Amino acid sequence: MTRYLPHANGKAIINNQLLMTNNQFKLALMGQAPVPALGMNQNLDMKDMSNRNKSVIRRMKLKTTLSVFLCVFLFAALFAGHLQAAPLDTAEVMELYHQAREMFRQANELTASDPDQAEQLYRNSAMRFEKIVWQGGIQNGEIFYNIGNAYFKIGDIGRAILNYKRAALFIPNDLNLRQNLHFAKARRIDRIEEPQRLQVLKILFFWHYDLSSHTRMILFSAFFILFWVFAGFRLFFSKSFLSWLILFLAGFAFLFLGSLIIDTIYHYNRDPGVIINHEVIARKGDSVSYESSFKEPLHSGTEFTLIEKRGSWYHIELPDSRRCWVPEADVQLVMFNL
């Protein structure tokens, strides 16, 4: 047992004794001195020291592993960032735009004399317009309208309708767009009639179905502002016709507001899409092992509403309320990445 001397250098004496014990242990390992026997207290101290050493080693291993994983993750992230295509600058976008328009013009001139060359030019034009959208980050009604025209020229009705509907998100009141979309829909193979109930609703609430959301928003704003203007006049002039006019304006304001709210809820819960492949066999489940849902396949240009996505399959609803499953590769959503 160590004796604590009443001495100012007592701490130094204890430290010297510990160092002496360590030196003896080193000499014993080299075979030059016997290892002194450990007492009970010394045995406990050695066990605690061993447990602490093991804990330290475990922490060091954990830190090393986490550091390795962190380095690998950062390296992968940086590497993936370099692999991604850099966005196009303004000059590249303008060059692609001029090339696409020029190819479209040349294709129009060659349609009668060289239809094969014209078709290739239409495809190249569409590819350049699409590159402007997906790599240049330029999304507007004119670009999608031009893409739809190019696909319509080569008879790709599905992609034509898809891009016309995307253009309608930006320029819903464009008459040329509406005419082209109506003409493209008339070229579809599938003739799917809407339910009778929906047809009646479209007649009764024509302003909801025929007017675009942009137009309804403008009408709501106009009626809402006029309501407050004449409500202010009513405070100073006690005229009976002002009361009727205020009620009239309030009614139309709430009418268009309700239409906009219903439209928002409807589109929030539904995701429209278009079949782009020439023929698609609709299934009763999310696999080719399921039976066909219909006697005939669905064709390019048929519109649908997405219900559910499961793996690489879409569960869709057709305009006549029939439901089926189709492969994801054969369809595209109108709002995809928009």
Contacts in CASP RR format, 6 or more apart in sequence:
PFRMAT RR
TARGET T0000
AUTHOR 0000-0000-0000
METHOD contacts of the structure
MODEL  1
MTRYLPHANGKAIINNQLLMTNNQFKLALMGQAPVPALGMNQNLDMKDMS
NRNKSVIRRMKLKTTLSVFLCVFLFAALFAGHLQAAPLDTAEVMELYHQA
REMFRQANELTASDPDQAEQLYRNSAMRFEKIVWQGGIQNGEIFYNIGNA
YFKIGDIGRAILNYKRAALFIPNDLNLRQNLHFAKARRIDRIEEPQRLQV
LKILFFWHYDLSSHTRMILFSAFFILFWVFAGFRLFFSKSFLSWLILFLA
GFAFLFLGSLIIDTIYHYNRDPGVIINHEVIARKGDSVSYESSFKEPLHS
GTEFTLIEKRGSWYHIELPDSRRCWVPEADVQLVMFNL
2 14 0 8 1.000
2 17 0 8 1.000
4 10 0 8 1.000
4 14 0 8 1.000
5 13 0 8 1.000
7 13 0 8 1.000
21 36 0 8 1.000
24 33 0 8 1.000
24 35 0 8 1.000
24 36 0 8 1.000
25 35 0 8 1.000
27 33 0 8 1.000
28 34 0 8 1.000
28 35 0 8 1.000
38 46 0 8 1.000
85 135 0 8 1.000
87 135 0 8 1.000
87 136 0 8 1.000
87 137 0 8 1.000
88 96 0 8 1.000
88 131 0 8 1.000
88 132 0 8 1.000
88 135 0 8 1.000
88 136 0 8 1.000
88 137 0 8 1.000
92 136 0 8 1.000
93 132 0 8 1.000
93 136 0 8 1.000
93 138 0 8 1.000
96 128 0 8 1.000
96 129 0 8 1.000
96 131 0 8 1.000
96 132 0 8 1.000
97 128 0 8 1.000
97 129 0 8 1.000
97 132 0 8 1.000
99 125 0 8 1.000
99 128 0 8 1.000
100 124 0 8 1.000
100 125 0 8 1.000
100 126 0 8 1.000
100 128 0 8 1.000
100 129 0 8 1.000
100 132 0 8 1.000
100 146 0 8 1.000
101 125 0 8 1.000
101 146 0 8 1.000
103 121 0 8 1.000
103 122 0 8 1.000
103 124 0 8 1.000
103 125 0 8 1.000
103 128 0 8 1.000
104 121 0 8 1.000
104 122 0 8 1.000
104 125 0 8 1.000
104 146 0 8 1.000
104 149 0 8 1.000
104 150 0 8 1.000
106 118 0 8 1.000
106 121 0 8 1.000
107 117 0 8 1.000
107 118 0 8 1.000
107 119 0 8 1.000
107 121 0 8 1.000
107 122 0 8 1.000
107 125 0 8 1.000
107 153 0 8 1.000
108 118 0 8 1.000
110 117 0 8 1.000
110 118 0 8 1.000
110 121 0 8 1.000
111 118 0 8 1.000
111 153 0 8 1.000
118 153 0 8 1.000
119 153 0 8 1.000
119 154 0 8 1.000
122 150 0 8 1.000
122 151 0 8 1.000
122 153 0 8 1.000
122 154 0 8 1.000
123 150 0 8 1.000
123 154 0 8 1.000
125 146 0 8 1.000
125 150 0 8 1.000
126 147 0 8 1.000
126 148 0 8 1.000
126 150 0 8 1.000
126 151 0 8 1.000
126 159 0 8 1.000
129 143 0 8 1.000
129 146 0 8 1.000
129 147 0 8 1.000
129 150 0 8 1.000
130 147 0 8 1.000
132 138 0 8 1.000
132 143 0 8 1.000
133 139 0 8 1.000
133 143 0 8 1.000
133 144 0 8 1.000
133 147 0 8 1.000
134 337 0 8 1.000
139 170 0 8 1.000
139 338 0 8 1.000
140 170 0 8 1.000
141 166 0 8 1.000
141 167 0 8 1.000
141 169 0 8 1.000
141 170 0 8 1.000
141 171 0 8 1.000
141 174 0 8 1.000
141 177 0 8 1.000
142 167 0 8 1.000
142 171 0 8 1.000
143 167 0 8 1.000
144 163 0 8 1.000
144 164 0 8 1.000
144 166 0 8 1.000
144 167 0 8 1.000
144 170 0 8 1.000
145 163 0 8 1.000
145 164 0 8 1.000
145 167 0 8 1.000
145 171 0 8 1.000
145 174 0 8 1.000
145 176 0 8 1.000
145 177 0 8 1.000
145 180 0 8 1.000
147 159 0 8 1.000
147 163 0 8 1.000
148 159 0 8 1.000
148 160 0 8 1.000
148 162 0 8 1.000
148 163 0 8 1.000
148 164 0 8 1.000
148 167 0 8 1.000
148 180 0 8 1.000
149 160 0 8 1.000
149 180 0 8 1.000
151 157 0 8 1.000
151 158 0 8 1.000
151 159 0 8 1.000
151 160 0 8 1.000
151 163 0 8 1.000
152 160 0 8 1.000
152 180 0 8 1.000
152 184 0 8 1.000
155 187 0 8 1.000
156 276 0 8 1.000
156 300 0 8 1.000
157 184 0 8 1.000
157 187 0 8 1.000
157 188 0 8 1.000
157 300 0 8 1.000
157 301 0 8 1.000
158 184 0 8 1.000
158 274 0 8 1.000
158 275 0 8 1.000
158 276 0 8 1.000
158 300 0 8 1.000
158 301 0 8 1.000
159 274 0 8 1.000
159 276 0 8 1.000
159 332 0 8 1.000
160 180 0 8 1.000
160 184 0 8 1.000
161 181 0 8 1.000
161 184 0 8 1.000
161 185 0 8 1.000
161 188 0 8 1.000
161 274 0 8 1.000
161 301 0 8 1.000
161 303 0 8 1.000
162 273 0 8 1.000
162 274 0 8 1.000
162 276 0 8 1.000
162 301 0 8 1.000
162 332 0 8 1.000
162 334 0 8 1.000
164 177 0 8 1.000
164 180 0 8 1.000
164 181 0 8 1.000
164 184 0 8 1.000
165 181 0 8 1.000
165 272 0 8 1.000
165 273 0 8 1.000
165 274 0 8 1.000
165 334 0 8 1.000
166 334 0 8 1.000
166 338 0 8 1.000
167 174 0 8 1.000
167 177 0 8 1.000
168 174 0 8 1.000
168 177 0 8 1.000
168 178 0 8 1.000
168 181 0 8 1.000
168 212 0 8 1.000
169 334 0 8 1.000
169 335 0 8 1.000
169 338 0 8 1.000
171 177 0 8 1.000
172 212 0 8 1.000
172 213 0 8 1.000
172 214 0 8 1.000
172 215 0 8 1.000
173 212 0 8 1.000
173 214 0 8 1.000
173 215 0 8 1.000
184 301 0 8 1.000
185 301 0 8 1.000
188 299 0 8 1.000
188 300 0 8 1.000
188 301 0 8 1.000
188 302 0 8 1.000
189 299 0 8 1.000
189 300 0 8 1.000
190 298 0 8 1.000
190 299 0 8 1.000
190 301 0 8 1.000
190 302 0 8 1.000
192 302 0 8 1.000
192 318 0 8 1.000
192 319 0 8 1.000
192 320 0 8 1.000
193 319 0 8 1.000
193 320 0 8 1.000
194 319 0 8 1.000
194 320 0 8 1.000
195 320 0 8 1.000
195 321 0 8 1.000
201 209 0 8 1.000
202 209 0 8 1.000
202 210 0 8 1.000
205 259 0 8 1.000
207 216 0 8 1.000
207 259 0 8 1.000
208 216 0 8 1.000
208 259 0 8 1.000
208 262 0 8 1.000
208 263 0 8 1.000
211 219 0 8 1.000
213 260 0 8 1.000
213 263 0 8 1.000
216 256 0 8 1.000
216 259 0 8 1.000
216 260 0 8 1.000
216 263 0 8 1.000
217 256 0 8 1.000
217 260 0 8 1.000
219 252 0 8 1.000
219 256 0 8 1.000
220 253 0 8 1.000
220 256 0 8 1.000
220 257 0 8 1.000
220 260 0 8 1.000
223 249 0 8 1.000
223 250 0 8 1.000
223 251 0 8 1.000
223 252 0 8 1.000
223 253 0 8 1.000
223 256 0 8 1.000
224 253 0 8 1.000
224 257 0 8 1.000
226 249 0 8 1.000
227 246 0 8 1.000
227 249 0 8 1.000
227 250 0 8 1.000
227 253 0 8 1.000
230 242 0 8 1.000
230 245 0 8 1.000
230 246 0 8 1.000
230 249 0 8 1.000
231 246 0 8 1.000
233 242 0 8 1.000
234 242 0 8 1.000
234 243 0 8 1.000
234 246 0 8 1.000
270 305 0 8 1.000
270 306 0 8 1.000
271 305 0 8 1.000
271 306 0 8 1.000
271 333 0 8 1.000
271 334 0 8 1.000
271 335 0 8 1.000
272 303 0 8 1.000
272 304 0 8 1.000
272 305 0 8 1.000
272 306 0 8 1.000
272 333 0 8 1.000
272 334 0 8 1.000
272 335 0 8 1.000
273 303 0 8 1.000
273 304 0 8 1.000
273 305 0 8 1.000
273 306 0 8 1.000
273 316 0 8 1.000
273 331 0 8 1.000
273 332 0 8 1.000
273 333 0 8 1.000
273 334 0 8 1.000
274 301 0 8 1.000
274 302 0 8 1.000
274 303 0 8 1.000
274 304 0 8 1.000
274 331 0 8 1.000
274 332 0 8 1.000
274 334 0 8 1.000
275 298 0 8 1.000
275 299 0 8 1.000
275 300 0 8 1.000
275 301 0 8 1.000
275 302 0 8 1.000
275 303 0 8 1.000
275 304 0 8 1.000
275 326 0 8 1.000
275 330 0 8 1.000
275 331 0 8 1.000
276 300 0 8 1.000
276 301 0 8 1.000
276 330 0 8 1.000
276 331 0 8 1.000
276 332 0 8 1.000
277 300 0 8 1.000
277 329 0 8 1.000
277 330 0 8 1.000
277 331 0 8 1.000
278 299 0 8 1.000
278 300 0 8 1.000
279 297 0 8 1.000
279 298 0 8 1.000
279 299 0 8 1.000
279 300 0 8 1.000
280 297 0 8 1.000
280 298 0 8 1.000
280 299 0 8 1.000
280 326 0 8 1.000
280 327 0 8 1.000
280 330 0 8 1.000
280 331 0 8 1.000
281 292 0 8 1.000
281 297 0 8 1.000
281 298 0 8 1.000
282 292 0 8 1.000
282 293 0 8 1.000
282 294 0 8 1.000
282 297 0 8 1.000
282 298 0 8 1.000
282 324 0 8 1.000
282 325 0 8 1.000
282 326 0 8 1.000
283 290 0 8 1.000
283 291 0 8 1.000
283 292 0 8 1.000
283 293 0 8 1.000
283 313 0 8 1.000
283 324 0 8 1.000
283 325 0 8 1.000
283 326 0 8 1.000
284 290 0 8 1.000
284 291 0 8 1.000
284 292 0 8 1.000
284 293 0 8 1.000
284 324 0 8 1.000
284 325 0 8 1.000
285 313 0 8 1.000
285 315 0 8 1.000
285 325 0 8 1.000
286 310 0 8 1.000
286 311 0 8 1.000
286 313 0 8 1.000
286 315 0 8 1.000
286 325 0 8 1.000
287 313 0 8 1.000
290 325 0 8 1.000
293 322 0 8 1.000
293 323 0 8 1.000
293 324 0 8 1.000
293 325 0 8 1.000
294 322 0 8 1.000
294 324 0 8 1.000
298 324 0 8 1.000
298 326 0 8 1.000
302 318 0 8 1.000
303 318 0 8 1.000
303 319 0 8 1.000
304 316 0 8 1.000
304 317 0 8 1.000
304 318 0 8 1.000
304 319 0 8 1.000
304 326 0 8 1.000
304 331 0 8 1.000
305 316 0 8 1.000
305 317 0 8 1.000
306 314 0 8 1.000
306 315 0 8 1.000
306 316 0 8 1.000
306 333 0 8 1.000
307 315 0 8 1.000
307 316 0 8 1.000
307 317 0 8 1.000
307 323 0 8 1.000
308 314 0 8 1.000
308 315 0 8 1.000
309 315 0 8 1.000
309 328 0 8 1.000
311 328 0 8 1.000
312 327 0 8 1.000
312 328 0 8 1.000
312 329 0 8 1.000
313 325 0 8 1.000
313 326 0 8 1.000
313 327 0 8 1.000
313 328 0 8 1.000
314 325 0 8 1.000
314 326 0 8 1.000
314 327 0 8 1.000
314 328 0 8 1.000
314 331 0 8 1.000
315 323 0 8 1.000
315 324 0 8 1.000
315 325 0 8 1.000
316 323 0 8 1.000
316 324 0 8 1.000
316 325 0 8 1.000
316 326 0 8 1.000
316 331 0 8 1.000
317 323 0 8 1.000
318 324 0 8 1.000
END
